[in-house]
Amino acid sequence: MAGVHKMMPKSFYCLLFTAFCLLLEAYPPGWSDDILLTPEDMKVRMQPDVDVDGFNNVWAVWDSGSWVSGTAEILYSKRDSVGGCLIPETDVSNNTSFSHLPRVAVDASNNVQFIWRDASPQGDGVWHAKLANDGSIIVPSHLAVSGAGGGSSTLLPEMVINKYKEICIIWDEEPSGYNQMNFTKLDSMGNPIITRRVSPAGVLSFWPGIGVDSFGNNHLGYRTNKTSTDSLAYTKLDKDGNFLIDYKALDAGLLPTIIADRSQNIHMVYPHQTGYGWVINYLKLNQNGNIIIGPKTLYEFEYCGIPHMAMDSLQYLHIVWEDQTASGTFPIYYTKIDTLGNFAIPPMQVVYPPYTPGGGLPRIAVDRNNRLHLIWVDGRIDPNTTDIFYKRGENEQTVKELERLKAQNQPKISVFPNPFTTETKIAFSLSQETEKGKIEIFDILGRKVKEFSHLTNCQLSITWQGDDNVGNRLPSGIYFICLSVSKSNQSAPVVLLR
């Protein structure tokens, strides 16, 4: 054993400690415990959203009801900056129909604007309500825009508020046999100013996103079947709804989150299906809709996790998404990138299995102190219901942040699923396109059991089936996967269960 001990690097013992922390499912530094926002009853709550006001209070919204009964409500809660309850779960829709798929945004006057999908004379339209910051009603629940429902879409609307306190919405309907994407602008009282179709005529369009820049221009993303393969389409409108860019195909993605930075460049994050699963991709566009950076893959996984993104005052992008484990749980992942798409914080779990069975759908907001506020759907209390949970992240901009930025060009490695029984996928990235690397796998005694050589950035991932270099099945235990590139290396523990 003395020889084994001598050959072990210092980092090995750090990795061993990390592995045991992984097994204990400890919370990551800087993140609070999970806080339940909803009563423990038998209601099914879904489709959460979150925003913060100028006092760093948190406004969360979700729907609750049944597709079978055809009734649902839009419910909200106001929380302080650490999740303490200021207004408990309260109905804002106040009707007996099927109110669902809500969104919330706080305007510059700290009033709170809600939209959701609900019945109209022709089909599902867009409804609206407005509250003062104390929760009193300014504009009661009302139909803002009538619509013909949505056929091939999830009916998801997305909303932003521009500098004129106008409510800009992208949503869909199916008025004439195909699903079209619409843009609507409401005034601050929820009265329609503009409604127009923005997707190409006769083209199936669905799964939208919207962002607004400081000029009041609207940047719209949605999926279409206009090309031979379904593509992520981009449309740009001015503040009056006039086309600046009619249609541009960007990538094969959907459900984009869109944010403009101070330089008026546009950042998009979206899921994209590949031949081996799904990835979270990042794009950066200029005001002409031309791609500056990307598509750049931030994370690779097997299930389509819907990402969401917020930007802090230092222009860092905070991104969350759901993953899916073999047991059917949905751990929540988080990463932080700069406006060049470089990692400030690499992808990490912030909500662990066995939590979030049947859950996911994370949404994130950043307050004026650059703290993070995350909510999601979670089924941990009862397998027949889902609830809304919240947690806060500190997002400290300190010496630790500088250390992360210094390390952003280091090679990166991640493993999924972990633990695994038959095979696991090892995803990696190298700091330069022309670099080559190798992956070595060690057992808990430091013996090398497997090696993959001559890796490049073109591969993105490899699959390990829990075998050694001659094909023998390895026993259950903790193993360490080490990526070596030039003078740098990164490692990750993995648990094999037979």
C-alpha positions as CSV (number, residue, x, y, z in Angstrom):
1,M,0.0,0.0,0.0
2,A,3.0,2.3,0.5
3,G,3.6,2.2,-3.2
4,V,0.0,3.0,-4.0
5,H,0.0,5.9,-1.6
6,K,3.2,7.3,-3.1
7,M,1.8,7.3,-6.6
8,M,-1.4,9.2,-5.7
9,P,-1.5,12.9,-6.5
10,K,-2.7,15.4,-3.9
11,S,-5.8,16.1,-6.0
12,F,-6.9,12.5,-5.6
13,Y,-7.8,12.9,-1.9
14,C,-9.7,16.1,-2.8
15,L,-11.6,14.1,-5.4
16,L,-12.3,11.4,-2.8
17,F,-13.8,14.0,-0.5
18,T,-15.8,15.4,-3.4
19,A,-17.2,12.0,-4.2
20,F,-18.5,11.5,-0.6
21,C,-20.0,15.0,-0.7
22,L,-21.7,13.9,-4.0
23,L,-23.1,10.9,-2.3
24,L,-24.4,13.0,0.6
25,E,-26.1,15.4,-1.9
26,A,-24.8,18.5,-0.1
27,Y,-26.0,21.9,-1.3
28,P,-23.5,23.9,-3.3
29,P,-21.9,26.9,-1.6
30,G,-23.8,30.2,-1.9
31,W,-27.2,28.6,-2.4
32,S,-29.9,28.4,0.3
33,D,-32.0,25.4,1.3
34,D,-35.1,24.6,-0.8
35,I,-38.2,26.6,0.4
36,L,-41.7,25.5,-0.2
37,L,-43.9,28.3,-1.5
38,T,-47.2,26.5,-1.7
39,P,-49.6,24.9,0.8
40,E,-49.3,21.1,1.3
41,D,-52.6,20.2,-0.3
42,M,-53.6,17.9,-3.2
43,K,-53.4,20.6,-5.9
44,V,-51.2,20.2,-9.0
45,R,-49.2,23.3,-9.6
46,M,-47.3,23.9,-12.8
47,Q,-45.7,26.5,-15.1
48,P,-44.0,28.9,-12.6
49,D,-42.4,32.2,-13.4
50,V,-40.6,34.8,-11.2
51,D,-39.5,38.4,-11.2
52,V,-38.2,40.8,-8.6
53,D,-39.2,44.4,-7.8
54,G,-37.1,47.4,-7.0
55,F,-37.1,46.5,-3.2
56,N,-35.6,43.1,-4.0
57,N,-38.9,41.4,-3.2
58,V,-39.7,38.2,-5.2
59,W,-42.9,37.8,-7.2
60,A,-43.7,34.2,-8.1
61,V,-46.7,33.0,-10.2
62,W,-47.9,29.6,-11.3
63,D,-51.1,27.8,-12.4
64,S,-53.1,25.2,-10.5
65,G,-55.9,23.0,-11.9
66,S,-56.8,20.0,-14.0
67,W,-56.8,19.3,-17.7
68,V,-59.6,16.8,-17.0
69,S,-61.9,19.2,-15.2
70,G,-61.0,22.1,-17.5
71,T,-60.7,24.5,-14.6
72,A,-57.5,26.2,-13.3
73,E,-56.5,29.3,-11.5
74,I,-53.5,31.7,-11.7
75,L,-51.9,32.0,-8.3
76,Y,-49.1,34.2,-7.1
77,S,-47.1,34.9,-3.9
78,K,-44.9,37.8,-2.8
79,R,-41.7,36.9,-0.9
80,D,-38.9,38.9,0.7
81,S,-35.3,38.6,-0.6
82,V,-34.7,35.4,1.5
83,G,-38.0,33.7,0.7
84,G,-40.0,34.9,3.7
85,C,-43.7,35.1,3.0
86,L,-45.2,38.7,2.5
87,I,-48.3,37.6,0.5
88,P,-49.3,33.9,0.6
89,E,-50.7,32.0,-2.4
90,T,-53.4,34.2,-3.8
91,D,-55.7,33.9,-6.9
92,V,-55.1,36.6,-9.5
93,S,-57.3,35.2,-12.3
94,N,-60.5,34.9,-10.3
95,N,-62.6,33.1,-12.8
96,T,-64.0,29.6,-13.3
97,S,-62.5,28.8,-16.7
98,F,-59.1,27.2,-17.6
99,S,-56.6,29.9,-16.7
100,H,-53.1,28.5,-17.3
101,L,-49.5,29.2,-18.5
102,P,-48.8,32.5,-16.6
103,R,-46.0,35.0,-16.8
104,V,-45.1,37.8,-14.5
105,A,-43.0,41.0,-14.9
106,V,-42.5,44.0,-12.5
107,D,-42.5,47.4,-14.3
108,A,-40.4,50.5,-13.5
109,S,-43.1,51.7,-11.0
110,N,-42.9,48.5,-9.1
111,N,-46.4,47.5,-10.2
112,V,-46.8,43.8,-11.1
113,Q,-48.1,42.7,-14.5
114,F,-49.4,39.2,-15.2
115,I,-50.5,37.5,-18.4
116,W,-51.8,34.0,-19.1
117,R,-53.8,31.9,-21.6
118,D,-57.5,31.5,-21.1
119,A,-60.8,31.3,-23.0
120,S,-61.8,34.0,-25.6
121,P,-64.7,34.0,-28.1
122,Q,-62.6,32.2,-30.7
123,G,-60.3,30.1,-28.5
124,D,-57.5,30.6,-26.0
125,G,-56.5,34.3,-25.9
126,V,-54.2,36.4,-23.7
127,W,-55.5,37.6,-20.4
128,H,-54.0,40.3,-18.1
129,A,-54.1,41.6,-14.6
130,K,-52.1,44.3,-12.8
131,L,-51.4,44.7,-9.1
132,A,-49.8,47.4,-7.0
133,N,-46.7,46.4,-5.0
134,D,-48.8,45.8,-1.9
135,G,-51.0,43.3,-3.8
136,S,-54.0,45.6,-4.3
137,I,-55.7,45.3,-7.6
138,I,-55.1,48.1,-10.2
139,V,-56.5,46.2,-13.2
140,P,-58.6,43.1,-12.5
141,S,-58.4,39.9,-14.5
142,H,-59.6,40.6,-18.1
143,L,-59.3,39.3,-21.7
144,A,-56.7,41.5,-23.3
145,V,-56.5,39.9,-26.8
146,S,-58.9,37.3,-28.2
147,G,-57.3,34.4,-30.0
148,A,-58.1,31.2,-31.9
149,G,-56.2,28.9,-29.5
150,G,-53.0,27.0,-30.5
151,G,-52.9,23.7,-32.4
152,S,-49.4,22.4,-32.5
153,S,-48.1,24.6,-29.7
154,T,-47.8,24.3,-26.0
155,L,-49.7,27.7,-25.9
156,L,-46.8,29.2,-23.9
157,P,-46.7,33.0,-24.0
158,E,-43.6,35.0,-23.1
159,M,-43.6,38.6,-21.9
160,V,-41.2,41.6,-21.4
161,I,-41.8,45.2,-20.4
162,N,-40.0,47.9,-22.4
163,K,-38.7,51.2,-21.1
164,Y,-42.1,52.9,-21.9
165,K,-43.8,50.5,-19.4
166,E,-45.5,48.7,-22.3
167,I,-46.1,45.0,-22.2
168,C,-44.7,43.1,-25.1
169,I,-45.9,39.6,-25.7
170,I,-45.2,36.7,-28.1
171,W,-47.9,34.1,-28.3
172,D,-49.6,31.7,-30.8
173,E,-52.9,30.8,-32.2
174,E,-54.3,28.6,-35.0
175,P,-56.8,30.7,-36.9
176,S,-56.7,29.0,-40.3
177,G,-55.3,25.5,-40.1
178,Y,-51.7,26.2,-39.0
179,N,-50.1,27.5,-35.9
180,Q,-48.9,31.1,-36.3
181,M,-46.8,33.3,-34.0
182,N,-48.2,36.7,-32.9
183,F,-46.8,39.8,-31.3
184,T,-49.0,41.9,-29.1
185,K,-48.2,45.1,-27.3
186,L,-50.4,46.3,-24.4
187,D,-50.2,49.6,-22.6
188,S,-49.5,49.6,-18.9
189,M,-53.2,49.1,-18.1
190,G,-53.4,46.0,-20.3
191,N,-55.2,47.6,-23.3
192,P,-54.0,46.3,-26.7
193,I,-52.0,48.8,-28.9
194,I,-50.7,46.4,-31.5
195,T,-51.4,42.8,-32.5
196,R,-49.9,41.2,-35.6
197,R,-48.7,37.9,-37.0
198,V,-44.9,37.8,-37.1
199,S,-44.3,34.3,-38.4
200,P,-44.3,33.6,-42.2
201,A,-47.7,33.0,-43.7
202,G,-48.6,29.3,-43.8
203,V,-45.6,28.2,-41.8
204,L,-46.1,26.2,-38.7
205,S,-44.6,28.2,-35.8
206,F,-44.5,27.4,-32.1
207,W,-42.5,27.5,-28.8
208,P,-41.6,31.2,-28.6
209,G,-39.3,33.6,-26.7
210,I,-39.0,37.4,-26.6
211,G,-36.4,40.1,-25.5
212,V,-36.4,43.9,-25.7
213,D,-33.4,46.3,-26.0
214,S,-33.0,49.8,-24.7
215,F,-34.3,51.3,-28.0
216,G,-37.6,49.5,-27.5
217,N,-36.9,47.0,-30.3
218,N,-38.5,43.6,-29.9
219,H,-36.4,40.5,-30.6
220,L,-38.5,37.4,-31.2
221,G,-37.5,33.7,-31.4
222,Y,-39.7,30.7,-32.2
223,R,-39.5,27.4,-34.0
224,T,-40.8,26.9,-37.5
225,N,-40.9,24.2,-40.2
226,K,-40.1,26.6,-43.0
227,T,-36.8,24.9,-43.8
228,S,-36.2,21.2,-44.5
229,T,-35.5,20.8,-40.8
230,D,-37.3,22.6,-38.0
231,S,-35.4,25.8,-37.3
232,L,-35.1,28.5,-34.6
233,A,-36.4,31.6,-36.4
234,Y,-35.6,35.2,-35.5
235,T,-37.7,38.3,-36.1
236,K,-37.0,41.8,-35.1
237,L,-39.7,44.5,-34.7
238,D,-39.3,48.2,-33.8
239,K,-41.2,49.6,-30.8
240,D,-44.3,50.2,-33.0
241,G,-44.3,46.6,-34.3
242,N,-42.8,47.3,-37.7
243,F,-40.6,44.7,-39.2
244,L,-36.8,45.4,-39.1
245,I,-35.9,41.8,-39.7
246,D,-38.8,39.7,-41.1
247,Y,-37.4,36.2,-40.8
248,K,-34.0,34.6,-40.3
249,A,-33.2,30.9,-39.6
250,L,-30.5,30.6,-36.9
251,D,-30.2,27.0,-35.7
252,A,-32.4,23.9,-35.0
253,G,-33.6,25.0,-31.6
254,L,-36.8,26.0,-29.7
255,L,-38.0,27.8,-26.6
256,P,-35.3,30.5,-26.6
257,T,-34.7,32.9,-23.7
258,I,-33.6,36.3,-25.2
259,I,-31.8,39.2,-23.4
260,A,-30.1,42.3,-24.8
261,D,-27.0,43.6,-23.1
262,R,-25.8,47.3,-22.7
263,S,-24.1,47.2,-26.1
264,Q,-27.5,46.2,-27.7
265,N,-26.2,42.7,-28.6
266,I,-28.7,39.9,-28.3
267,H,-28.1,36.7,-26.2
268,M,-30.1,33.6,-26.8
269,V,-30.1,30.3,-24.9
270,Y,-32.2,27.4,-26.1
271,P,-32.4,23.6,-26.2
272,H,-31.4,21.8,-29.4
273,Q,-31.9,18.2,-30.3
274,T,-29.0,16.3,-31.7
275,G,-28.5,12.7,-32.9
276,Y,-27.5,11.6,-29.5
277,G,-29.7,13.6,-27.2
278,W,-30.1,17.3,-26.4
279,V,-27.8,20.2,-25.8
280,I,-28.2,23.7,-24.3
281,N,-26.9,26.1,-27.0
282,Y,-25.9,29.7,-26.7
283,L,-26.0,32.4,-29.5
284,K,-24.9,36.0,-29.6
285,L,-26.4,38.3,-32.3
286,N,-25.7,41.9,-33.3
287,Q,-28.5,44.4,-34.0
288,N,-28.6,43.2,-37.7
289,G,-29.4,39.7,-36.5
290,N,-26.0,38.4,-37.6
291,I,-24.4,35.7,-35.4
292,I,-21.3,37.0,-33.5
293,I,-20.8,33.9,-31.3
294,G,-22.1,30.4,-31.6
295,P,-24.0,28.2,-31.7
296,K,-21.9,27.2,-28.6
297,T,-22.9,24.2,-26.6
298,L,-23.0,24.9,-22.8
299,Y,-24.3,21.5,-21.7
300,E,-25.1,18.1,-23.2
301,F,-27.8,15.7,-21.9
302,E,-30.4,13.1,-22.9
303,Y,-33.6,14.9,-22.1
304,C,-34.9,18.3,-23.4
305,G,-34.5,20.6,-20.4
306,I,-36.1,23.9,-20.9
307,P,-33.6,26.7,-20.1
308,H,-34.2,30.1,-18.6
309,M,-31.8,33.0,-18.2
310,A,-31.4,36.3,-16.4
311,M,-28.7,39.0,-16.6
312,D,-27.1,40.8,-13.6
313,S,-25.9,44.4,-13.5
314,L,-22.3,43.3,-14.3
315,Q,-23.6,41.7,-17.6
316,Y,-23.2,38.1,-16.5
317,L,-25.8,35.7,-17.8
318,H,-27.3,33.2,-15.3
319,I,-28.8,30.1,-16.9
320,V,-30.9,27.3,-15.3
321,W,-32.4,24.2,-16.9
322,E,-33.8,20.8,-15.9
323,D,-32.1,17.5,-16.6
324,Q,-33.6,14.0,-16.3
325,T,-32.2,11.0,-14.4
326,A,-32.9,7.3,-15.1
327,S,-35.2,7.2,-12.1
328,G,-37.4,10.0,-13.5
329,T,-36.3,12.9,-11.3
330,F,-35.4,16.3,-12.7
331,P,-32.3,17.8,-11.0
332,I,-31.9,21.6,-11.7
333,Y,-28.7,22.8,-13.2
334,Y,-27.2,26.3,-13.2
335,T,-24.3,28.0,-15.0
336,K,-23.0,31.5,-15.2
337,I,-21.4,32.9,-18.4
338,D,-20.0,36.2,-19.6
339,T,-21.2,38.0,-22.7
340,L,-18.6,36.1,-24.8
341,G,-20.1,32.8,-23.8
342,N,-17.3,31.8,-21.5
343,F,-18.0,30.1,-18.2
344,A,-17.7,32.1,-15.0
345,I,-19.2,29.2,-13.2
346,P,-19.3,25.8,-15.0
347,P,-22.6,23.8,-15.1
348,M,-23.5,22.6,-11.6
349,Q,-26.5,21.0,-9.8
350,V,-28.3,23.3,-7.5
351,V,-31.3,21.0,-6.8
352,Y,-30.4,17.4,-6.4
353,P,-32.1,14.0,-6.9
354,P,-34.1,12.4,-5.3
355,Y,-36.0,15.7,-5.4
356,T,-38.0,17.1,-8.3
357,P,-39.8,13.9,-9.3
358,G,-42.2,14.9,-12.1
359,G,-40.9,18.4,-11.7
360,G,-38.5,20.9,-13.3
361,L,-39.4,24.0,-15.3
362,P,-37.0,26.3,-13.5
363,R,-37.1,30.1,-13.8
364,I,-34.6,32.5,-12.5
365,A,-34.4,36.3,-11.7
366,V,-31.7,38.6,-10.5
367,D,-32.4,41.4,-8.0
368,R,-30.7,44.8,-7.7
369,N,-28.0,43.4,-5.4
370,N,-27.2,40.8,-8.0
371,R,-28.6,37.9,-5.9
372,L,-30.3,35.1,-7.7
373,H,-33.8,33.9,-7.2
374,L,-34.8,30.4,-8.5
375,I,-38.2,28.7,-8.6
376,W,-39.2,25.4,-10.0
377,V,-41.9,22.6,-10.0
378,D,-41.3,19.8,-7.5
379,G,-43.1,16.6,-6.7
380,R,-41.2,15.5,-3.6
381,I,-44.0,15.9,-1.1
382,D,-46.6,13.7,-2.8
383,P,-46.1,11.6,-6.0
384,N,-49.7,12.6,-7.1
385,T,-49.2,16.4,-6.8
386,T,-46.6,19.0,-7.6
387,D,-45.6,22.1,-5.7
388,I,-43.5,25.2,-6.2
389,F,-40.1,25.6,-4.5
390,Y,-37.7,28.5,-4.2
391,K,-34.1,29.0,-3.3
392,R,-31.7,32.0,-3.3
393,G,-28.2,32.2,-4.7
394,E,-25.6,34.7,-3.5
395,N,-23.7,35.4,-6.8
396,E,-20.8,37.0,-4.9
397,Q,-18.5,39.2,-7.0
398,T,-15.4,38.7,-5.0
399,V,-11.9,37.2,-5.2
400,K,-13.6,33.9,-5.8
401,E,-15.2,35.3,-8.9
402,L,-11.8,36.4,-10.3
403,E,-10.5,33.0,-9.7
404,R,-13.4,31.5,-11.6
405,L,-12.8,33.9,-14.5
406,K,-9.1,33.0,-14.5
407,A,-10.0,29.3,-14.8
408,Q,-12.7,29.7,-17.5
409,N,-10.3,28.6,-20.3
410,Q,-9.4,25.4,-18.5
411,P,-10.6,22.1,-20.0
412,K,-14.0,20.9,-18.6
413,I,-15.6,17.6,-17.9
414,S,-19.0,16.3,-16.8
415,V,-20.5,12.9,-16.3
416,F,-24.2,11.8,-16.8
417,P,-25.8,9.7,-15.5
418,N,-24.0,9.6,-12.2
419,P,-24.4,7.1,-10.5
420,F,-24.8,4.7,-13.4
421,T,-25.3,0.9,-13.9
422,T,-24.6,0.0,-17.5
423,E,-23.1,3.1,-19.2
424,T,-22.4,6.8,-18.6
425,K,-21.7,9.6,-21.0
426,I,-18.5,11.7,-20.3
427,A,-18.9,15.2,-21.8
428,F,-15.8,17.4,-22.1
429,S,-14.5,20.5,-23.8
430,L,-11.0,21.6,-24.5
431,S,-9.8,25.2,-24.1
432,Q,-8.6,25.4,-27.8
433,E,-10.1,24.0,-31.0
434,T,-6.8,22.4,-32.0
435,E,-6.0,20.8,-28.6
436,K,-5.9,17.1,-28.1
437,G,-6.5,15.4,-24.8
438,K,-7.0,12.0,-23.1
439,I,-9.3,10.6,-20.5
440,E,-8.0,8.2,-17.9
441,I,-10.2,6.4,-15.4
442,F,-8.9,5.4,-12.0
443,D,-10.3,3.1,-9.3
444,I,-10.4,4.2,-5.6
445,L,-6.9,2.7,-5.1
446,G,-5.5,5.0,-7.8
447,R,-5.0,2.2,-10.4
448,K,-5.7,3.2,-14.0
449,V,-8.5,0.9,-15.4
450,K,-9.4,2.6,-18.7
451,E,-8.0,5.2,-21.1
452,F,-9.4,7.1,-24.1
453,S,-6.7,8.9,-26.2
454,H,-6.5,11.5,-28.9
455,L,-9.7,13.3,-28.0
456,T,-10.6,16.6,-29.8
457,N,-13.2,19.3,-29.4
458,C,-15.0,17.7,-32.4
459,Q,-16.1,14.7,-30.3
460,L,-17.8,16.5,-27.3
461,S,-18.5,13.3,-25.5
462,I,-17.6,9.6,-25.2
463,T,-19.5,6.7,-23.6
464,W,-18.0,4.4,-20.9
465,Q,-19.7,1.1,-20.2
466,G,-18.0,0.4,-16.8
467,D,-15.3,-1.8,-18.3
468,D,-11.5,-1.8,-18.2
469,N,-9.1,-1.6,-21.1
470,V,-9.5,-5.3,-22.0
471,G,-13.3,-5.2,-21.8
472,N,-13.8,-6.8,-18.4
473,R,-16.8,-5.5,-16.3
474,L,-15.6,-3.5,-13.3
475,P,-17.2,-3.9,-9.9
476,S,-19.3,-1.4,-8.1
477,G,-17.5,1.5,-6.6
478,I,-16.2,5.1,-6.9
479,Y,-14.1,5.8,-9.9
480,F,-12.3,9.0,-11.0
481,I,-12.4,10.3,-14.5
482,C,-9.4,12.5,-15.3
483,L,-9.2,14.7,-18.5
484,S,-5.6,15.7,-19.3
485,V,-4.7,18.4,-21.8
486,S,-1.2,19.8,-22.2
487,K,-0.3,20.9,-18.6
488,S,-3.9,21.1,-17.4
489,N,-6.2,18.5,-16.1
490,Q,-9.8,18.3,-14.7
491,S,-11.3,15.4,-12.8
492,A,-14.8,14.2,-11.8
493,P,-15.9,11.3,-9.5
494,V,-18.4,8.8,-10.8
495,V,-20.3,6.0,-9.0
496,L,-20.7,2.6,-10.7
497,L,-23.6,0.5,-9.3
498,R,-23.9,-3.1,-10.4
